Structure formats: structure tokens, C-alpha cells
Amino acid sequence: MNSNRIEGRAALVTGGSRGIGAAVALRLARQGADVVLTYRQETEQADRVVREIEALGRRALAVRADNAVEEELTGAVDRAVETFGRLDVLVNNAAAFPSGPLDGVDTAQLDSTLAVNVRAPFLLARAAAEHLPEGGRIIGIGSNIADRVPFPGLALYAMTKTALIGLTKGLARELGPRGITVNLVHPGPTDTDANPADGPNAAGISGITALGRYAAPAEIAAVVAHLAGPEAGYVTGAVIPVDGGFSA
């Protein structure tokens, strides 16, 4: 018997239509949760994830939401509560991945990346905190790039992901008295359509990890699911690398 199940709880996973987000949404459903997932453009992919969750016997809903638009973010939280009558787990997964030389980053890109990668997780945590009960969970998806920047052109992305460390620790202190935990997972190179394990730079990136390979999205989702369950009730304010030894 799985003692870390979250039967009857409701989760909101941003960017849940593909990649790590989809793997997290499906894993939480297998653990017993009903799931609301957000997506920005991938309607067909989002609907497929919903059908897969429903096939597991759980309820699911896909909500179109742009992480750069506050009303759409808070609306997703409201839809989760309206649909399932509660919200127990927030997974801040959706993010932008800008890359390029410093002199190519204009103010518009700077502002839009900060809005999606930093402002949105703060706004979602603030909105979700109004509904999270004792035992509630907020889990951020950061990046191994916050620990180690192996190539030039990643300054903006690294800055935004590093900001999530401070947000996680601050929220852990603020919400801890209510019995709500807040943690951050730092994935390493992960085999997704945005960063495939057979891509042109994959061999070099894999070589930086101690294990010499990319992660499967399910390997990241497994750690998120553990943090979402009762067995991780004394883990908060933690930054957990799941990076194959990338930062070792």
C-alpha cells in the first residue's frame, strides 16, 4: 500500500500540457489527486493529458492561462476551487527559457521573462495560500542552471530561477505556521520536446552530469509527488536538485 497517497486532494499544475508539467499532473493523479492544469497554446495536448487523468479515475480540467497575465493566473486558482471545492497542492511549473548574449536582451524580454518566471509564481502562491489547508503544499520547478551556469547566454534565465530560491524560503517561513510546506525542485537536463535527449547539444549537456544522461520527465515528477504527499510533511524551505549530478 502506498502511504504517500493524496487521495481526494486537488492540485493545480501550471504548464501541465507537456513535458515535466504533464508528467507531474499524471503522477499526482496516480497518487489520488484531482488535477487542474494550465496551458497557454497547446489545447490538443492539454486535452490529451485531461483524458489520461480521467482514465485513471480522477477528475481533471484544463484551463487556458498565460503566466504573464495576473487575472488569468488567479482565475485558474478560482477555477480549481470552484471545480473541486478545494485546493491542496500548487505546482509552479510553467516558465520561459530565454537564451542569448547579454547585449541581445532588451527591456521587453527582460520584463516578460521576469513576469512569467518570477512574478507568476509569487502571484499564484499568494492566490493559492488563501485556500490551502493545513497540510497544503506549494512546489516550485526551478532549474539546475540556478546552481551552475555551464554556458554563456543564460544570465537572464539563471537570474529568474535563482530568484525562486528566495521565494521558496520566504514562503516556507510565512506559511509554515499554518502547516503548509513550500519546496523547490531543480531539474537537470530533461528529455522533453523543448530539450530532447537526442538534440544537437544533448551529448555535451549529458556529459556534464555525473550520470551521463538526461532525465525522463517521470523522474522529476516522482520527486514532486513525494513532496506533495504526507511522507514529506517535515520538508519545507528545501531546494532539491534532481539533476543527475549536474551540480556535483
PyMOL commands that set and color helices and strands:
alter all, ss='L'
color gray80, all
select helices_A, chain A and resi 19-30+43-55+70-84+102-104+107-129+144-146+155-178+202-208+217-228+230-232
alter helices_A, ss='H'
color red, helices_A
select strands_A, chain A and resi 10-13+34-39+60-64+89-92+137-141+181-187+239-242
alter strands_A, ss='S'
color yellow, strands_A
deselect
rebuild
show_as cartoon
